[in-house]
Amino acid sequence: MKTQLLSQAVLNFTIRGKVSRTVLPLHGVILLVGEPGTGKTSLARGLAHRTALAFQGGRFRLLEVEPHTLTSSAMGKTQRAVSDLFSQAIAEAASQGPTIVLLDEVETLAADRSKMSLDANPIDIHRATDAVLVQLDALADRFPELLFVATSNFPDAVDSAFTSRCDLVLRIPLPDREACGRILKDCLAGLGQTFPSIGRLASAPGFDRCAAECVGLDGRAIRKMVANALASSPQTAVNPDQVTLENIFAAAKSAKANRSPEARSK
């Protein structure tokens, strides 16, 4: 998955300036979708770094956009904020060289217009989505060395016109057994710098059983589960070095049981 992402990003900077968009209609947009906590934003940031490394000596800029700061309850302001962001701030950065823009929770900016409620100021939201689409087309024409990496927890809420402009849509899954073990081990090792006994749990008998019980949790939930294990009793809360793998196993089991029915069904 990482190889596919990196290859797509590198291709964006090597081919878009050389091949007509009538031949390859690339917009320079990658969309990562998946459940909250699966690491989409971290993966997007890592992709930007690895892409820059692929072009030795190249100077890349990374811009991170927080869509919630652009939305407004005042009629028309969201559209103007979106247009100004793309046509001015992003365009100015792209004019200076290779640029990667991270659009987190892109459904906030490119909401599915067919599902909008009449109670939520739909005209402004429609116009904001229209502005995003118009600006993406304009920037794709003007700046071949510009790449958007967007993320969404709710891909069904993203407008289909935005999705159609994406060069790659990739679903980021929940971590598998091996990944769960790596996340859990990394968490325990980090805690081990302060509480040595916790660090030793990563190589103790029973660790694999705990890692297997984490399957079904996202990366954030695994780390929060470890915190729950530390709080499993007043004694471990006061002295975290007393936590055991049994505490962690029980916390993982409880975390899975307490997931929403929708999440458990996936």
QUIQUIGI-V538194 format. One record per run of one state. SS is the DSSP state (alpha for helix, beta for strand, coil for the rest). FROM is the first residue (numbers start at 1). LEN is the number of residues. Records with the same first field share a line. If there is no record, write none. Layout:
BEGIN
SS->FROM-LEN / FROM-LEN
END
This chain:
BEGIN
coil->1-1 / 16-13 / 34-6 / 55-6 / 70-7 / 95-4 / 105-1 / 109-2 / 112-1 / 116-6 / 143-3 / 153-2 / 159-1 / 166-2 / 172-5 / 193-3 / 204-3 / 214-5 / 231-3 / 239-1 / 243-2 / 258-3 / 265-2
alpha->2-14 / 40-15 / 67-3 / 77-18 / 106-3 / 113-3 / 122-21 / 155-3 / 160-6 / 177-16 / 196-8 / 207-7 / 219-12 / 234-5 / 240-3 / 245-13 / 261-4
beta->29-5 / 61-6 / 99-6 / 111-1 / 146-7 / 158-1 / 168-4
END
